[in-house]
Amino acid sequence: MKSERHTVLVVLATLAAVVIVSARTPAAPAHDAQDKKMKEAAEQSRRAAQAFDAIMQVPDKAIPRDLLSRAKAVAVFPRVIKVAVTVGGEGGRGVVSRHTAAGWSSPVFLRGAGGSVGPQIGASSTDYFLLLMNDESVEGLMKDRFELGGEAALAAGPVGRNAGAATDALMHAAILSYSRSRGLFAGVNVKGVVLKPEDDLNVAVYGRPARELLTDRVGDGSQQGELQSFPDTLDRYTKSGVAR
């Protein structure tokens, strides 16, 4: 009996010690999780900047700068992986920056996903670029679900220095799409792709969801460096920081 009582007391004492030690052991600092999110956000902005630089390197095949200067916002989804054998699927993460009177806004984070059916086979890693040419298309991005080619007219954007093609594109589409692929694929099309705000990242970085962002260079002075890689790259290609 005494042995059993002694055993119970030892177990209780051990449990009490574990509870005390656990209570005194600090949890992982919240700022570590915040730092991780900031690095993740900066990496997305940096990748988008690199992809945009790459597509603009050949002037005769690049996004026309006059269209870029007229765009209300620009979204980039770098390294979207697509695999298909008759029925295809794709998904990726991206950023969007709005053209404001103060310049290009800090990046707001998005996710994209979609499927396709048709005579297609292969796999590719593709950079997607979207020029949003009116305010309605920008506002669409702030919804919980925005389907490309659904509510807003979508068209493949002209390339190079063809001013006539650029003018025609402005008259017929709310969103102009471009892509740059690595790998082999037939039938790449962004129509039907659904975009959603990545608000777990937006809130972690800015303290606000996407619908409250895309107004100016959000955040304080500490949010610089690689987080601004994407808007800074857009600045270089649009010389004027005044939105139209």
WOCOR-V890433 format. One record per backbone hydrogen bond with DSSP energy under -1.0 kcal/mol. CO is the residue of the C=O (numbers start at 1). NH is the residue of the N-H. Records with the same first field share a line. If there is no record, write none. Layout:
BEGIN
CO->NH + NH
END
This chain:
BEGIN
1->5
2->6
3->7
4->8
5->9
6->10
7->11
8->12
9->13
10->14
11->15
12->16
13->17
14->18
15->19
16->20
17->21
18->22
19->23
20->24
21->25
29->32
30->34
31->35
32->36
33->37
34->38
35->39
36->40
37->41
38->42
39->43
40->44
41->45
42->46
43->47
44->48
45->49
46->50
47->51
48->52
49->53
50->54
51->55
52->56
58->61
62->160
64->68
65->69
67->71
72->99
73->132
74->97
75->130
76->95
77->128
80->126
82->124
83->89
84->122
85->87
86->118
87->85
88->116
89->83
90->114
92->112
94->110
95->76
96->108
97->74
98->105
100->103
103->100
108->96
109->198
110->94
111->196
112->92
113->194
114->90
116->88
118->120
120->86
122->84
123->184
124->82
125->182
126->80
127->180
128->77
129->178
130->75
131->176
132->72 + 73
134->138
135->139
136->140
139->142
140->143
146->195
147->150
148->192
153->174 + 175
155->177
161->163
162->166
163->167
164->168
165->169
166->170
167->171
169->173
174->133
175->155
176->131
177->157
178->129
180->127
182->125
184->123
190->193
193->148
194->113
195->146
196->111
197->199
198->202
199->203
200->204
201->205
202->206
203->207
209->212
210->213
216->218
220->223
222->224
224->227
225->228
226->229
228->232
229->233
230->234
231->235
232->236
233->237
238->240
END
